[in-house]
Amino acid sequence: MNDDALGRIAEALERLAPPAATAPDFSASAYVWQAEPDGLQPVETISRIELDLLVGIDRSRDTLLANTRQFAKGLPANNALLWGARGMGKSSVVKAIHGAVAAEQNMLKIVEVQREDLPSIGRCLALLRGRPERFILFCDDLSFGHDDAHYKSLKAVLDGGIEGRPENVVLYATSNRRHLMPRDMIENERSSAINPSEAVEEKVSLSDRFGLWLGFHPCDQDQYLSMIRGYCDAYGVTIAEDELRAEAIEWQATRGSRSGRVAWQYFVDLAGRRGVTL
């Protein structure tokens, strides 16, 4: 094969290869990791509510807040798994805590990583490693299905391999499942395996690699109403207590559930009817 042919092959391979990720200026407070092509996309406006408005999750909120403050100061901190009932503020508390702590320590950044982009997480860590900023990697609604190998990529963040997790990176993940995979899958794999205890060990033990497990449980009616009253006070929406109670309870009955998300959805409807912008 002549030199011209080799040159054309080399050029074709270069065109097929994804371009190397370029580091952003890191002036933003939040980013979204995007793979193929690799890059950190800055987020100018973060969708979040104030930390004080998150009602009924005090213990989990305070634990995660203390862990985040330690991390922002360069002290040891744990990866955290926020698990439990849907709509109870798991992702909201991560974003709210980032906002509160970033106001104290402006070197704290948050990077959202989609579950489907986990195989590229090593390249993301390479961009962040050695930077003076502190980064929260945030993976929302994390769960794994049958034959889903994405969880193996997550170990690059939790265990770090031979390099170790970058000292300036911590992972916060939310999930409706404490073990990140459905219970029926765990039982099916256990019943059909030659060695039942080892069949699901690797997947189930993934959640054990998080230093903090923070549970979020369904709220009761008083907490549900307190959430709505807190929103009304914060945004200046005036409504009599008996009227709010009757409307909010009817709203939850039509939804068939009671949660922080349902409380916010009712409040959005109420604010719209009262002509209040949010």
N, C-alpha and C positions, 0 to 999 in steps of 0.2 A: 504494500500500500504506500503510495507516494505521500510527500509532505503536505500537498494541497488537500488531499482527502482527509488526512489526520487533522489538519487545521479546521476543515469544515465540520468534522465530527465534534471537535472541541468547542467550536462556536455554538453548535446546536445544543450541546449539553449545557452550556452556560445559559442559553435562552430558556431551557427547560427548568433549570434550578431556580428555586424561589430566591428573590433578592434578600440580602442580609438585613436583619432588623436594624433600624437606626434609632438611637436613643433620643427621646423627646427632650425638651428643655426643662421638664419637670416643674414648670411654674404653676401648673394647675393643681387643684386639691384632689381631683378624682380622675380616673382613667378607666377605659374598657380595653382589655386585652383582645386583640384581633389577630387571628392566625391566617396565614396564606393570603396576602403577604403579612408577615409578622409586624406588629406595631402596637404602640400604646396610644389609643385615641383619647385625647383630653375631653372631659365633660365639664362644660361651663356652669351649668345649673344642676345641682343634685336634687332629686326628688326625695324629700325627707320632711319629717315633722320634728318639732322640738322635743327634747328628751323628757321634759316635765309633763308632756301630754300623754306619755305612755303609762297607763294605769293598770294595776293588777299583776305586774311582772317585776315587782320591786327587787326581789332577791336576785333574780337572773340579771336584771339591769345593773344593779350595783356591783355584782361580781365581775361582769364583763367590763364595766367602766373602770374598776380598779386595775384589772388586767391590762386594759388598753393604756391607761396612764403610765403604768410601769413600763410598758413597751415603748411608749413615746419618749420616755426619759432615758432610754437605752439600757433599762434594767431587764432581767430575765422575765419572760412572759410565755404563757401557754397558747397553743392552738386551741380553738374553741369550736365545739359542735353544738349548735342551737337546734333542738329537736322538739317536736310535740305538735299540739293541735294547730290546724291550719287557721290562718287569719288572726293569730294571737300576737303578732308584732315581732316575729323573729328577725325578718330582714329590716323592719323599721328600726329596731333597737340598734342594729349594727350601724346603719347610716346615721342615726341620731347621735350615737356615741362618737362616731368619727367626727361629726360636726362639732360636738362639744369639746373634745380633746384637741382637735385641730385648731380651735380658737385659742387654746392655751399653748400648744406646741405646733407652730405652723409648718414644721418639717414632716408632720404625719400626713401620709397620702393613703388613698384607698384605690385598689385596682380590682375591678370586677372581672371574673373569669367565668365564661359559660362552660357548662359541663361537657359539651361536645368539643371544646377546645383544650381539655385537660391533657391530651397527648402532646401538646406543644408547650406544656407548662415549664419544661426545662429551659426552653429558649427564653421564656419570659423571665425566669429567675436569673438567667445570665445577664439580662439587661439591668436588673435591679441590684445584683450583687456588687458590693463595694461602694454603692452610692451613699452620700451622707444622709439622705432622707430615710424615713422609716415607712414601711409599706404594709398595709393590711390587704392581703389577698382575700377577696370576698367571692365565695361561690354559693349562689342562692339556689334553693330547692334541689339539693344534691341527693341523688338516689341512683341505684344501679339495678338493671334488669338482668335476666338470664343471659349468660354468655357475654356479658358486658365487661370488657377488659379495661375500661377507662379508669377503674379504681386503682389499677397498677400505676398509672401515671401520677396519681395523687400522692403516692408514697415519696415522690421526689420532693414534695413540700413537707410531708410529715416526718419522714425519716432522713431525707436528704442524700442518701447514697454515700459514696466515698467522699464527696465534697462537703456534705452536711448542708442543712438548710441555711441560707444566708442569715446572718445575725440580724439584719435589718428587715426581715420579712416574717410575718406571722399570718396564719390562715384562720379565717372565720368562715364556717360553712353552716347553712341552714338545711334542715330536712324534716319532713313529717315522720320519718322513721329513725328510731334510735340506732339501729344497726345498718342503716343505709340500704337495706334490701328487704323485700316483702317477707313476712313470716312464712307464708306458704312456700316460697322458694327455698327458704332455709330448711323447712321440714321435708320438702321433696328431695332436695339434694342429700339430706341426711339419711333418708329412708332408702335411696337407690344406690348409695355409695358402698364400696367394699369396706372402707374404713369410715364410718359415719362421722366420727369426731374430727377427722381431718378434712372431710369434704367441704365444709363451710368455714373452716378455721380462718383461712386467709381473708375471705370477704367480711366475715363477722368481726374479726379482730381489727379491721380497718378503723372502726369507730373507737377502739381502745387506744389508738395512737393519738387521739385528741386529749390534751391534758385537762380540758374543761368540758364537762357535759352539762348543759344548761337546759332544763326542761321547761316547756311552756304548755300550760294546761288550760282547759276550757274555763272561761270566766263565769261567775254567777251573775244573777240579774242586777244586784247592787253595783258590782264592778262595771257591768255593761252601761248602766245609767250614769255612773260616775265618769266614764270615758266621754260620753256625749256632753255632759254638763261641763267638763273641762274644755272640750272643743268650743262650746258656746261662749264660755267666759273668755277664752283666748282670742276668739275672732269677733267678739262683740255681737253675737246673735242673741237677741232677747226673746225669751219664751217662758211662760209660766210653768212652774214645776209640775203641776198636775197634767197640763197639756203635753209637756215633753214626755212624761212617763207613759201616758196613754198612747201617744203616737209611736214612741220608740218600742214599746212592747208589741204593738200591732205590727210594726215593721219586722221585728225579729220573728214573729209568728208566720208572716208570709214568706220569709226566707228559710224557715225551718231550722235555724241555727242562731247561736249567739256568740259573737266574737268581737275582737277589736276591729276587724275589717268591716263587719256588719254595722258596728257603731259608727264608723267613719262614713260608710255609704249612706246611712240615715242622715247623718249631719250634713253631708254634701247636698242631699235633697232638701233638707230644712233651710240651709243657707241660700240655696237657689230660690226657694219660695219666698224667703224674706228679703231677697235682693242684695245679699251680702256677697261680695267677691272674696275669694280665698287666695 
